[in-house]
Amino acid sequence: MGTVYAARDPATGGKLALKVVDLPHNADADELDAHRERFLREAEAARRLQHPDITAVFDAGDDGRRAWLAMELVAGRDLGTHTAAGELLSVSQVVQIGARIARALAFAHRQGVVHRDIKPANVMVDPDRGVVKISDFGIAHLIDTARTRTGLVLGTPSYMAPEQMAGRRIDGRADLYSLGAMLFQLLTGRLPFEAPTMGGLLAAVAQDPAPDIRSLRPELPEALAQVVALAMEKRPELRYANGDQMAHDL
């Protein structure tokens, strides 16, 4: 959804990451102003999320055509590199990372901020240094208006909660569903739902129960399978009520 540059803060000389995203080019002036105001409001909310496992946002702005976020520069790589067979982390590492993400999400949700796009590509890790960082808080709403105007949904379908897919109002439990889907993939090397067409994928997410992770890795503990299944319940009221509960079980 944008380009990330390694940059230097002219005031301090410190290194940071600068994410630049194009604003909707086909919006009228009033709509663009509303879109810009919404983004800056979301970015300000992200700046308040001072948590060791959330990438810090230092500043935000726009030049009329593009919006930008100045963020903490995080060493390591994203969890997407550990989602394929042969590249999976140990079960212990996945559980520990999942618990940290769940606690960080609980913190954000208490501040009234829902991520809306939790997926492996949005979590940076460096297992050797114990680094886990959720990135892109504040980015989700930047493209929300442009996409929903054309009938599209925000987020990555393979990780999206059914209520988010349906365009209904969501809360932090949608992020916990996404975390469950991500844990499924990190543990098995497979996505919970796969289909040859987008329509088939959307239907599966909306209607089909998620497979038991032990159907792909029988040696995984039953308790861990239960955590993933509970996070991925179709109805939000049946999931974990908050990330702290999920972290406790992990």
N, C-alpha and C positions, 0 to 999 in steps of 0.2 A: 504493500500500500504506500510505499515511499522509499526514499533513499537515505541511508545512514552514512554520515561522514565522521571520520576521526577529526576532532577539532581541538582548538586551544582557546581557553578563556583569556581574552585580552587583558582583563583586569588582574587576574592572579597568575596567569601563565600555566595553569593546570590543564591537564588533558580532559576532554569530555567527548560524548557522542552527540551529534547533531542530526536529528531525524527531520527530514523535510518532506512534506506531503502536499500535493497539488489540491487546491480548493476546487469545488465543482465549477467547471468552465461554462456550463449551460444554465446556471442559476441567474435569476434577475437580481438587481441590486439589493432589494429588501431581503430576499431569501439568503443572499450571500452574507449580508450583515448579520442575520439571525444565526446562520451557520457558524460564522466567525465568533460571535458572542458565545455560542454554545460550546465551541471548542475551547475557548479561553477559560470558560467556567469549569469545564472538565479538567483542563490542564491545571488550574488552580487547585482543584480537589486532589489531583495526583501529587501536587507539590506538598500537600499536607501529610502524605503517606510516608512518614519517617519510620521505616522498619528495616531491619538488617537483611531481610530476604525479599525486598522490593527495590527495584532499580530507582534510585533517587532522580526526581525531576527538579532541575534548578531554575528554569525559566521557559517562557513560551511567548510566541508572538506570530505575526504574519506580515507580509508585504503587499497584501491585496490579491496576490495570485497564489501564494503558497503559505502554508502554516508550518511552524517549526517548533520543535521541542529540544531544549538543551538538557541532556541527561548524563548521569553517571556513566563513565566508560568502564564496562565490565569485561574482565579477562575470562577466557574459557570459550566454550562453544555451547550451542543450544542443544536441548534434549532430543531434537530431531535426529541427531547423529546416533542415538541409542535406541532407535525404534525398529531396526531390522534384525532378523536372525543373524547371529554371529557378531553383532555389535551391542547386544543387550548388556545392561549393567547387572550386577548381582541382585538377587531378590532383596537382600538386606539394604543395599544402596537405594533401590527403588522405594522401599518402604520408608526409609529415613527421609529421602527427598520429598516423597508424597506428604509425609507428616509436616515437614517444614512449609510446603506450599499451602497446605490446609490451614495452618496457623496464620500464615501471612494473609490468606484470603479472609479469615475470620477478623483479623485486624482491619483490613480494608472495608469489609462489610459493616463493621461497627461505625466506621466513618461515613457510611452511606455511599460507598463507591463500589460498583459492580464492574468487574473487568470486561465480561461479555465475549472474550475470545481466548480463553485458556486453552493452550495446545502446546506440544513440545517445542515448537519454534519460538514460543514466547517465554521460555524459561531457559536462562543461561546457567550452566553448571561448570564447575571445575572440581571434580571429585577429589583430586589429590590435595587441594587447598580447602576443601569443605565449603565451596562457594555454591549457593543456590540463589538465584535472583529472578523474580517475576518481572518481565518487562512489558512495556506498552500500556500501563494504566494511563488513561487520559487520551489514548489514540482511538479507542473504539468508537466514540461518538463523532469523531472527525468525519468519518465517511458514512455515518448512519443516515443522515438526511438524504444524501445523494442516492444511496442505494434504496432506501424505503420509498422514495419518490417514484422509482421505476419498478416497484413491486418486489425487489430483491430483499433478502434478509442479511443481517449483519452476522459475521462470525464464520467459522469454518464448519461446514455441515457435518463432517464425520465426528465432531466433538460437541455439537450443539445439543442442548436440551430440547425435548419436544415442544415445550411451551415457547421457547425462543424461536424455534423453527416456524411455529404457527403465528408468530408476530404478536403474541400476548405479552402483557406486562410481566417482567421478570424481577427476581431478587437474587440474593447471594446463592440460593440453592441451585440456580442454573450454572454458576461457576463450579459448584461441587459436582454436578453431573459431568461437566467437562473434565474436571480432574479425575473422576472415575474412568471416563473413556480414555484419558491419557495414561492412567495406570494400567488399564487393560492392555494397551499397545506396548508400553514399556516392559510389561511382564511376559507377553506372548509373542511379540513381533508382528501382531496382526491388529487391525482395527476391529472394534466390536461389530460394526456394520459395514458391509461391502456390497456393492451392486454395480452392474455394468452401465447403468444410466443414473443421472442425477435424480430423476423421478423415482426410480427404484430405491435409491439411497434415502431420500426424504421419507418415503413410505415406510421403510424399515425402521428408521429412527422413531417415527411417530407411533408405530404399531407393534413391532416385534420386540419381545424381551431380549435383553443382551445375553449372549451365551455365557455359560459358566467358564471362567478362565481355566478351570481344571480340565475342560474338554480339549484344550490345546496343550496344557502342561499339567498332567495328572499329579505330579509331585508337589504342586503348590499347596500350601496349607488351606484347610477349609475356612479358617477364620479370615484369611486374606481374601478368599473368594467372596465371603459374605460382605466384607467392607466394600469391595468393588461393586457387587450387586446392589447393595443398599444405596450407594452414591448414584447409581444409574437407574433407579426406579423411575418409571414414566411420569408418575404424579409427584410433583414437588413436595407435597405434604407427607409423602412416605419416605423421603430421603432424610439424610442428616439435616437437623435444623440449623446447624452452623458448622464452620470448619473446625472449631475446637473439639467438637464431638468426634469428627472424623479423624482428626489427628490423634486423639486419645486411643481410638480403636486401632489405628495403624501402629 
